[in-house]
Amino acid sequence: MACVLCELYGAKGYLWHGWEYIRHYASRDLKAALKAIMAVLNEVEEVLERIFAAAGMETDKVA
């Protein structure tokens, strides 16, 4: 989640670390890696929704 937020806010240089983290999961069990990725994306979505709500911004939630 941290590398996604860093990218969103212009802090460059963290994507490689995120990739290595995901690759570590994938080398063990691909399904587990995909579940972990989806869980992280879900967390990122929740965090961004809370940030936008606190800022009084509307979001178009994709279902």
Secondary structure, DSSP 4 states (H G I P E B T S, - for coil): -HHHHHHHTT--S-HHHHHHHHHHHHHH-HHHHHHHHHHHHHHHHHHHHHHHHHTT-------
